Amino acid sequence: INAEYMGEQDLGQAVPPSLMVEILDVGFGGGPPVSLDNPFVFDITFEASCDLLKDLRWKVIYVGAAETTEYDQTLEDVLVGPIQAGTQRFQLSCPARDMRLVPTANVVGLTVVLLTCSYNDHEFVRVGYYISNQYESPELQEEPPASPNLELLQRVVVGEPRVTRCLITWDKPDPIPTEEGTATEQAAATTTTPSSTEAYLEECGGTGLTGSTPLRQSRRLCNDEHAVHK
């Protein structure tokens, strides 16, 4: 997928490595309930602080059960590029999940849809959305059938998304030879790049990406046992 280039921005002072790519806005949800077979559509705007050597990998994952990844479904997995410095946007559309693969007990009620982005096989941001599969009829909401009726269920986005970011290693500069070895070798002797597990940071902020709702699925929103929950 090619992102629409919206022009280079004045980024001012040097941007921290964790913000080499920053999601500015994601248009998703906010409308009326839709049927379960409607596609998921995300209008994504992001900013890159410099040109990137590789594409960005975006995934959409439907969480089938909060307590395990066994029933997760990857609805889309695409590469977006080339990435230039500045603001870019694109639309990511993917089919609805296959409800036949979701445990019956998890068809109705709250679940989570994850939008993730990775660079060079390292995930640096994920946005989690709480989704409610519910009946339109108040009578069915009060007394739902024992076997879920998929044709009568609707999907609605609940609350605000929750954003998790982590530090990763981005593009490495070419080593500069010196009398005592390359610059890269010297840096490696004195610094340690934190792993994604050690460096997971959670931030609730950014245009259109604010707030958090502490529900039982929150563990899956960060995908890391060392993430900080607020």
Disulfide bonds with the S-S distance in Angstrom:
none
